[in-house]
């Protein structure tokens, strides 16, 4: 089986404090995000890239007990952090993560452009399947919205 290229993107619009939790690798899983230090490079954890659209973004690593978290805070901002990884999705077909939103954006609702504001969005972009690649890239997304109905 060949590996598919998987791009893990955390895209945050008007993010209120959130935490991404590290995990340890076992035979049954592949760790995509495994923070092991409070160090950041160019404002993001090593290996990640910041894609800022607008506004100010504040990222920092926090250690609680033996676990490292990425703390993200912004106001009136749109940005994402991304990391490309190779994962055989046939061998590892499930994605698990842990996060914590301390405060949700009041009135945030993805169904309307005027209120489109979420605590967090996660996008998985897979290898493009045609031309042009930008328009034919399979994407799976998860949005934590506090007004839109589940699903």
Phi, psi and omega in degrees: 000137179269155178277140172265143177282129182238127177251120182264117182237129170255112184250120185242129175245122180051053185291137170258157189317127178224157181230133174252128187264141178280156176223163177257149182282145172224180177298332186272350183218163175242126180276117178273317177239113178225081182291136180225012180204161176268003180287145173232152178238125183053037176084000180226162176300150180307135179091351180255157176236143178264131175241092183268126177268315178196160175081178180263138182237135179235111179244140175207152177268139181230140176250126175235112185065235178259010184248139177257138181236151170262118179260123183239129180225134174206159174223133180052045182227156172227123182201170174214158168238143184219157180209128178269134178221156176259121179222133174279103186288344174285325180277328181234078187275000183244146177241130177232146177206164176231138178207170181212121174259120182284324181213128179272149178293122182296131178075005180297125182213113184297343184285350181227135181299326182290334183242012183293097184203120181234160174292324180196154173226140175239129178240134172247118180251121183264172180306135180300146183246015180181190181245140351284144186305319183299329181266350184237033178263116177296132182228136174245131182230151175232127181237128174264104183242139184266000178238321183293146179292154179305138177093000000 
